Amino acid sequence: MSDSRSAHQVEFIKLDDQTVRVTSWHLGDEPGTYTLVTITRGSRDAELLDELLGQVSLNLQIGDAETVTVTARNIDRRTVGEGQSGITRFSVVLAERDEVKAVAADGPNPSLEDRVAALEAEVIQLRDLVHQHGNGIRH
């Protein structure tokens, strides 16, 4: 991404082919990072942007520039009002990541239910282990 594309003149970007209107856009504090500020109106638009930013990786395109893979690193979300009259301000640090492509190619992340089930199985194994060895421990 060239410096001319990372300056304040950016009005729209595309994240995974979804057009996002930009309030502010500038280079981040670290190399390969950008800070995006955008404002949504209505709870549905805020929810859609939340879902988009929650993905492991995003394809970012600014104008005619080449698409780069980024991840939303820090998200500051502030809402005023409720429902469709609410306004939500997002300040997001997007980081270029070559590794994100490799992670996404490995397959989908396990669901929350699958992760909880795996943790529960580990807890059961640990309890059994403590129980087996606990009989020989003196207090």
N, C-alpha and C positions, 0 to 999 in steps of 0.2 A: 504494500500500500504506500503510495507516494505521499510526501508531505503536503502536496497541493490537494490531495483527496482527503487528508485528515484535518484540514483547516475548518474554520467555522462556516464556510459557504455551503456545507452539506445540508440539504433540506430534507431529503428522503434517503433511506437505506432499504435494502431488502435483507430480511432474515428468513432463511428457508423459503424464499419466494413470497414472503409476506411483506408488503410495503409498510414501513414504519416512518411516520413523520418525525423529524428530528428538531428538537428545540435547541439543543447545544451538542456539539461534537468536537472533540479535541484529542490530541495524543495523551495517553495516560502517563503516569509517573515512571513506569517500567517499559523497556523496549518491547514492541509488539503488542502494546495494549492501547485501547481507546476508551474514552469515557463518553457515554451516550446519555443524554437527558431527553426524555420524551414525556408528553402529557397525554393521558387518555381521558375521554369523557364517557361516563357510564360504567357500571360495574361489569358488563359483559366484555367490553374492550379491554378492561384491566385484567379480567380473568384469562382472556385469550393471550395477552402478552405474558402473563404469569406462566401459562402452560408452555409458551414458546421458549421463554428464558430458562425454564426448568429442564430443558433437554440437555443431554450430555454434550452434544456438539451442534453448532449452527453454521449454516453457510451464509456468510456475510458478503454482500455485494454493494458497492457504492458506485452509482452511475454505470459507466462502461468498464470499470476496472475489473480485473480478474477476481473471481470469487475465492475467498479464503475461508478456512475453517476456524471458528472461534468457539470459545466457551464463555458463558456469563459467569464471571468470577465473583464480583460483589454487586449485590442488588440492594439499593436503598429505595423503598417503596413507601410513599406517603399519600394518604387519601384524605380529602376534605369532602364532606357530604356523603349521602348514601344513594344507593340505587342508580337509576339512570341519570340523576342530576349530579352524581358524585364526580369529582375530578381526582385523578391519581397521577402523581409525579413519580416517574421512575428515573433513578440515576444508576447507571449500570457500567461496570468495567468489563469490557470485552477483551479477551486475551487470545491472540493467535496461537494455535496449538497444532503442530503436526501430529503429535501423539493422539490427539482426539480422534483422528481418522482411524487409527489402529484400534483404539478402544471400541469405537462404534462398529468396526468391521468384525469384532469378535462375537458379536451377537447382542441381543437385547439384554439389558440389565435385569436381574431377577426382580420379581415383584416384591412388594413389601411383605406380602403373606409368605412367600417363599423364604425370604430372609429371616422372618420371625420363626418359621418352622425349623430352619436350620439352627438358629440360636437356641430354640427350645430343646432340640435334640442334643446340642452340646451341653446344655445345663443338666439334662438327665444323665449324660455320660459322666460329667463331673461329680454329680451327686453320688452316683454308683461308685466312682473311684474313691471319693471321700468316705463313703460308708464302708467300703472294703478295707481301707487303710485306717479308718477311724477307730476300729475295734481294738487295734494294738496301741493306740495313743493313750498315754496316761496324763491326767490333769494334775 
